[in-house]
Amino acid sequence: MAAPMELFCWAGGWGLPSVDPDCLAVLWGSGAPQGGGNSVVSPLGYSVGSKRVFALQKYNADYDLSATQSADTLAFVSLLEEKLLPVLIHTFWVDAKNYVEHTRKWYAETIPFPLNFFLPNAMHKRHLERLQLMWGDDYMEDEEKLEKELYREARECLTLLSQRLGSQKFFFGDSPASLDALVFSRLAPLMKAKLPNGKLQQHLKSLQNLCNYCTSILSLYFPWDGGESHPLRYPAGLE
């Protein structure tokens, strides 16, 4: 077996093992399949605070997908990145009420002194620039127009995901694939965060199968830490 790999990720909170979507995707989508019987083999290995230790395995979550399912994966990944990611950035980092009362507050309370004084604002600026690259200056200058378009497309994206999932356990049946890791990592923070302005969150919570999907993944694959707030270890480049 290959030597363990260490991943330093953002701390857990809001009932999640990490509040960062990219960390969530890696944490859940990094390895082994589900075990048989009543037991579950977590793909994560084990955790020490927010340092995750992985035993790398020769396992490809998409190995058994058909050509059609692989094409569907590419289509839905593109949909998530184009239609859902921009509104998640807006919801957590641009919406003034959410940013001040929820996002900045959490990071300022979690990041140790003295970084908590400037790092949240630096992240805020970086996310603004990212959204500007996605949508252009015209939309960024018209906040009402930007918000209207963002949330319309995001609601459509969530509805399509709900229709595609249907009553299945995962998007391609009884076994998870890479698409499940990506979808879960985008939906779980939106579902679990206590947002003052939760317009898109309300739409997600009306899609019961998507909420059940996220809850099931949390209970199956993260039963031991359930999002407890661990001492923060910074992602690469921030230590």
C-alpha positions in Angstrom: 0.0 0.0 0.0 1.2 3.5 -0.8 2.4 5.8 2.0 -0.4 7.9 3.5 -1.0 11.4 2.1 -1.7 14.3 4.4 -4.3 16.9 3.4 -4.5 20.1 5.3 -8.1 21.5 5.0 -10.3 24.1 6.4 -11.9 23.2 9.7 -15.3 21.7 10.2 -18.4 23.7 11.0 -22.1 24.0 10.3 -22.4 20.2 10.8 -19.8 19.5 8.1 -16.4 17.9 8.3 -15.1 21.0 6.4 -16.8 24.2 5.4 -14.8 24.5 2.2 -16.5 22.8 -0.9 -13.2 21.8 -2.5 -12.0 20.2 0.7 -15.3 18.4 1.0 -15.0 17.0 -2.5 -11.5 15.7 -1.8 -12.4 14.3 1.6 -15.3 12.3 0.3 -14.1 11.4 -3.2 -10.6 10.3 -2.4 -10.7 6.5 -2.2 -12.5 3.4 -1.3 -15.9 2.1 -2.1 -18.6 1.5 0.4 -18.3 -1.8 2.4 -20.8 -4.5 2.5 -23.4 -5.5 5.1 -24.2 -2.9 7.7 -20.7 -1.5 7.9 -19.3 1.3 5.9 -15.7 1.7 4.9 -15.1 5.4 4.8 -13.0 6.6 1.9 -11.2 9.0 4.2 -8.9 7.0 6.4 -9.0 8.9 9.7 -8.7 12.4 10.9 -6.5 14.2 13.4 -8.0 17.6 14.0 -8.3 19.1 10.5 -5.3 17.1 9.2 -6.7 14.3 7.1 -4.6 11.2 6.6 -5.3 9.1 3.5 -4.3 5.6 2.6 -4.2 6.0 -1.2 -5.8 3.1 -3.0 -6.0 2.0 -6.6 -9.7 2.8 -6.9 -11.4 4.7 -9.6 -15.0 5.7 -8.6 -15.9 6.1 -12.3 -14.4 2.8 -13.5 -17.7 1.0 -14.0 -19.5 3.9 -15.7 -20.8 3.4 -19.2 -19.9 5.8 -22.0 -23.3 7.5 -21.6 -22.8 7.9 -17.9 -19.3 9.3 -18.4 -20.8 11.8 -20.9 -23.5 12.7 -18.3 -20.8 13.3 -15.7 -19.0 15.8 -18.0 -22.3 17.6 -18.7 -23.3 17.9 -15.1 -19.8 19.0 -14.0 -20.0 21.8 -16.6 -23.5 22.7 -15.4 -22.4 22.9 -11.7 -19.4 25.0 -12.6 -21.3 27.4 -14.9 -24.7 27.7 -13.1 -24.2 26.8 -9.4 -20.7 27.8 -8.5 -21.1 31.5 -9.3 -24.2 31.8 -7.0 -22.5 29.9 -4.2 -19.7 32.5 -4.4 -22.3 35.3 -4.4 -24.3 33.7 -1.5 -21.4 33.3 0.9 -18.9 36.0 -0.2 -20.7 38.8 -2.0 -24.2 39.1 -0.5 -23.5 41.7 2.1 -25.7 40.3 4.9 -24.5 36.7 4.5 -20.8 37.8 4.3 -20.8 40.1 7.3 -23.1 38.1 9.6 -22.1 34.5 8.6 -19.1 34.0 6.4 -16.7 36.6 7.7 -17.8 36.0 11.3 -17.1 32.3 11.0 -13.6 32.7 9.5 -12.7 35.5 11.9 -13.6 33.4 14.9 -11.9 30.3 13.5 -8.6 31.6 12.1 -6.0 32.3 14.8 -4.8 35.8 15.7 -3.4 37.9 13.9 -4.5 36.3 10.5 -8.2 36.6 11.5 -7.9 40.4 11.0 -7.0 40.4 7.3 -7.4 36.9 5.8 -11.2 36.9 5.6 -11.1 40.3 3.7 -8.4 38.9 1.4 -10.6 35.9 0.6 -13.6 38.2 0.1 -11.6 40.2 -2.5 -10.4 37.1 -4.3 -14.0 35.7 -4.6 -15.2 39.1 -5.9 -12.5 39.0 -8.6 -13.4 35.4 -9.4 -17.1 36.3 -9.9 -16.1 39.3 -12.0 -14.1 37.0 -14.3 -17.1 34.7 -14.6 -19.8 37.3 -15.3 -18.0 40.4 -16.5 -18.0 44.0 -15.5 -21.5 44.9 -16.8 -23.2 42.4 -14.4 -20.9 43.3 -11.5 -21.9 47.0 -11.8 -25.6 46.1 -11.7 -26.1 44.2 -8.5 -29.8 43.7 -9.0 -29.4 42.3 -12.5 -26.5 40.1 -11.4 -28.4 38.6 -8.5 -31.6 38.0 -10.6 -29.7 36.1 -13.3 -27.5 34.2 -10.8 -30.3 32.9 -8.7 -32.5 32.1 -11.7 -29.9 29.9 -13.2 -29.0 28.3 -9.9 -32.6 27.4 -9.2 -32.8 25.7 -12.6 -29.6 23.8 -11.9 -30.8 22.5 -8.6 -34.1 21.4 -10.1 -32.3 19.5 -12.9 -30.1 17.8 -10.3 -33.2 16.8 -8.3 -34.9 15.4 -11.4 -31.7 13.5 -12.4 -31.2 12.0 -9.0 -34.8 11.0 -8.6 -35.2 8.2 -5.9 -31.7 6.8 -6.4 -29.2 6.6 -3.6 -26.4 8.1 -5.9 -26.5 9.7 -9.3 -25.7 6.5 -11.1 -27.4 4.0 -8.8 -26.2 2.3 -5.6 -22.5 3.2 -5.8 -21.0 6.7 -5.6 -19.0 8.2 -8.5 -16.9 11.4 -8.9 -20.1 13.3 -9.7 -21.5 12.5 -6.3 -18.4 14.0 -4.6 -18.7 17.2 -6.6 -22.5 17.6 -6.1 -22.3 16.8 -2.4 -19.5 19.3 -1.8 -21.5 22.1 -3.5 -24.9 21.3 -1.9 -23.9 20.4 1.7 -22.6 23.8 2.7 -25.6 25.6 1.2 -27.9 23.2 3.0 -26.2 23.3 6.4 -25.1 27.0 6.8 -27.2 29.2 8.9 -27.5 32.0 6.4 -29.4 35.3 7.2 -30.3 35.6 3.5 -31.2 32.1 2.4 -33.1 32.5 -0.9 -31.3 29.7 -2.7 -31.1 27.7 0.4 -34.9 27.8 0.6 -35.2 26.4 -2.9 -32.7 23.6 -2.1 -34.6 22.6 1.0 -37.8 22.3 -1.1 -36.1 19.6 -3.1 -36.4 16.9 -0.5 -34.4 14.2 -2.4 -31.3 16.4 -2.7 -31.5 17.2 1.1 -31.9 13.5 1.9 -29.0 12.7 -0.4 -26.7 15.1 1.5 -27.9 13.9 4.9 -27.3 10.3 3.9 -23.8 10.9 2.7 -23.0 12.7 6.0 -24.3 9.9 8.1 -22.7 7.2 6.1 -19.2 8.6 5.5 -18.7 11.2 8.2 -20.3 9.6 11.3 -17.5 10.3 13.7 -16.8 14.0 13.4 -20.1 15.3 12.1 -18.7 18.7 11.5 -17.3 19.5 14.9 -15.1 22.5 14.8 -11.5 21.3 15.0 -8.4 23.5 15.4 -7.7 25.0 12.0 -4.8 23.8 9.9 -4.4 25.9 6.8 -4.7 24.8 3.2 -1.4 24.7 1.3 0.1 28.1 0.8 -1.6 29.7 3.8 0.6 28.3 6.6 
